């Protein structure tokens, strides 16, 4: 998230315009109450992109590999998924009714390329942008007026907002962080090593071996496994947890006990639907200064490159996992 002073500067012109638009203020305040930190919005966008990629079936991880029709469909999916998440009422002439006010919703993966229909003139519009390569997103509100629109339309008579009028957008989240698409951002040599494995289990094992101390979402695991029982590929009893344990690697999930282990080791804590792997070593021979966690009767720390491989302890048992 941007520093408050930068966010305020970015919204300075929009705030001035919004002060004379009580409907925009009402919708803005309602949305901020629903999602003050943008976490829900961010997850909807992450899930929508992953829904389009459909990695479990297609093996795709890159927006650039989507078909033109799929990219066109993205706007409709964002609109639908936001409505499901926030339970917006249906609008009469626009997509939603938020705080009793008609609001249209437009998404674009290219910043500024929102296609505004002529019937939206005079109404509020929720404009949304997300870029998986940059791991960033924005969402803002603007009152659509004819003078702020470019006059060149597409075949559906839809228009874009003039660049010089984008400062009228009041950004609810001017610099949102999109949960990382690990397969997209990992080094090519590592990605090829993961996806080049012949079996789903081998691909998942290689993923957690190569991508350590970074949050990995379930959708990334699903894409690597390309199997409907992808979660089985993570768990113990033959999954990645048991396979990599002999190499000293722990795989924490979103269970509270696992999150505490990650916190104690001072590695990224997995959030809902996420995993974090890390190689550990016994905290001895001067290693006591490192962050430690007590497991199976011994102290463990994050292993360095010079630490020899040794079998890792098992994670604390949880009700729903076989750590």
N, C-alpha and C positions, 0 to 999 in steps of 0.2 A: 504494500500500500504506500502511496506517496506521503511525504511529510505533510502535516496539516497546512502549513503556510503555502506549499506548492499547490495543494488541492484547492485551497481558497483562491489562489491567484488564477488557476485554470478556470474556476467557476465564477470569477469576478463579474464578467460581462453577463453571463447567464443569470447570476443572482440578481443583478439589476433588472433584467427583463422579467424574471420570475416574481419579483416583488409586486408587480402589477397584475399577476396572473394567479388568483387564489386557487383555481382548480389545479394548476401545476403544483403549487405548494402543498395542497391536500394530498395529491397522488404521491408526491415526493416523500412526504412525512409518513404516509401509510407504508410505502415500500421499505423505507429505512427501518421502521418499526418491525416489519416482518423479517428483515435480513440486514441487521446493522453492520455486519462485517463482510457481507457479500459471499459468505461460505455456501449458502444454499444455491445462490445464483451460479456460482462457480461450478458446483457439482452437477447442476443441470446441464451446463454447457459441455462439461467433460463427458457426461453420459451420452449426450446427444451426438457428439462427434464420434464417440465409440460405437454408438448405435448405427451410424452411417457406415463406418469402416467395417463393422461386422466381422472382426478379426477371427472369431472362433470358426467361421465358415470360410472366409476368404483369405485369411492370413495377412490382411492389409493393416498397415499402421500409419500410413502417410495420406493426409488430405489430398495431396496431388494425384493420388491414384484413383480417386473417386471419379465416377462417370459424370458427365455434364448434368444428366437428369438427377443424379443423386445430390449434387451440389445445389441444384435448384430446389430440391425437396428439403434442404437443410432449414430454410426459413420457416417452413410449415412445422417441422419437428420441434424447433426451438419454441415457437409459439405454443404448440400443444403441450410440450413438457413443462414450460414455465407455468402454464395454467393449471396443470395437474399438481405441481409442487406447491404453488401458492393459493390454489383454489380460487382463482379469480372467477367472478361471474361472467357469463357471456354478455358481450355488448350487443346492442341493437343494430348499430350501423358500423361499429368498429369491433375489433377482436374481443376486448375485455370491457368490463365495468370495474374500475378500481376506486374505492372510496366513493362509489356512486357516480363516477365520471367515466365517460367513454374514452378508451385509450386504444390506439392501434399499436401493433408490435411488428417491428421490422428487424431482421437479422442480416448481417453481411460479414463474410470472411475477409473482404477487402474493406479497409476502413474508409468510410465516407460514401460507400456505394449502395446505401439503403435505397430501395426502389419504393417511392411513395406514390400510392394511387391517388387520382384526383379527388375521390370521395373523402380522403383524409384531410383535405384543406379545411382549416378552422378547428381541427381536433388536435388533441395531444397525441404524440407518438413516442413510444418507448423504443429507442434505437439501441441495438445490441451488436457488438463486434467481438469476435474471438479469433485468435491466430494461434494454432497449435504449435507452429514452429517457434514463435516467440513466447509461448506459454503465458499469454496475456489476454485480457478481455476488458471490455468497457460496457457500461449500460447507462443510458441517460434519457432525459425527457426534453422534448421540444414541442412548441406549438407550431403546427404547420400553417404557414401563410404562403400565398401564391408568390409573393415577392422574394422569398428565400429559396425558391426552387429554380433549377435550370430549366430552360424551356424546351430543350431537346428531349423527347420522350422515346420510350421503346414501343414495341408493337402493341403493348397493353396500355399505352398512354401513361405509364408510370414515369415519375421524374425523380431526380436526385437533388439533394440539398447542396446549394452553392457553397464552395469551400469557404468563402468569406463570411458565411452565416453559421458555420459550425460552432462558432464561439457562443451561439445562443443556446446550445445544448447544455442543460444542467446535468452534470455527471454524477450519478449516484455512486459510481465506483470508477474513478478516473484511471486507475492503474491496478486492476484486479489481476491476481496471479492464478492462472489456470493450472490445475494439477498436472504434473509433468507426464508427458507421453514418453516413457523411458525408451522404448524401442526406437522412437524417432530421433531421440537426442543422444543415444549412446554412440561411441565411436563405431565406424562402419565395420572395422575388423571384428569387434566384439559382437555386433549385431549379426554378422554373417556366421560367426562361430555358434551363436545361439540358434538361429533359424536353419542352419545347415545340418543340425542333428536329425537323425532319421525318425526318432520316436518322439511323441509328445512329452514323455517323462524325461528323456534326455534333454530336450529343449528347455524345460522348466528348470531342471538341475543346473544347466549351463547359465541360464538367466540369473539365478540366485548366486551362482559362483562368481560371475563377472560383474554384477551390479550390486555392490555392497554399500551400506550406509546411505542408501537413497530409498525413498518411498516408491514402492511398486504397486500399482493398482491391480485389482482383480481382472480388469479388462486386459491389461498387459499380459498377465498370466494366461488368461483365456486365449489370447492371440498366439502366444508361444505354444500352448498345449494343442490348440485346435481340436479340442475334445470336449464333449458336454460334461464329463466328470472331471473338469480341470482342477477343482479343489482337491480331489483325491491325489493329484500330482504334487501338491504342496505338503500334505500332512505326513505324519510318521507312518509306520507300518508299510514301508515300501515307497513312500513319496520322497520329495526332496529333503524334508527334515531329517529323515533317517539316513538317506544317501549321503548328504553333505556333513552330517554330524561327525563322521569319522575324519573329515578334513578340518574339523574345528569350527564349522560354520553353524551359527544359530539363525533360525528364521522366525522372527517375531510377527504375530498377527495382531489384529485389533482387539484382542482380549485384554482386560485390565491388567492381569498378571504379566502378560507379555509386554504391555506398554510400560510397566514399571521397570522391567528388566532393561528395556531400551533407554528409559530415562536415567537409570543408574549408570549405564555405560556411556551416557551422554552422546548417543547417536540419535538420528531422527526418530521420533516416536510415531509408529504407524497409527493413522487415523482410521475411521470406519472404512472397511473395504480395502485396506492397504496392508502391505508386508514390508519388513525391513530385514535384510540379512547382514551379518557381520561375523568375521572370524575372531575367535577369542583365544586367549592363552591364560594359563594359571598366573595369578598375580604374585610372583615371587622374584627373588634375586634382584631386588631394587625396583621392581615394577609397582610397588605399593602406591607410588605417587599418581598413577593413572586412575581414572574413574573405575570403580570396581562394583561387581555384583556378587552376592553370595548364592551359589547354586550347588546342590549335591555335596554339601559339607566342605566346600572350598571357595576361595575367592578367585574371580575371573575378571580379566581386563581385555580391552580391544587389542588384538594382536598387531604388532608391527611387521614390516617386511622381513626383519631379521629373525623374528620368532619362529621356531620350528613348528610344523603342523602337529597337532595332537588332538585326540578325540574330544569333542565338546561335551559339556553336560547336557542333560535333558532340560527342557524348559518346564516351568511349573505347570502342573495339570490344570486344565479348565474344564468346565462342564461340557462344552461343545467341541473340544479339540482333543486330539491325541498327540500332544506335543512330543 
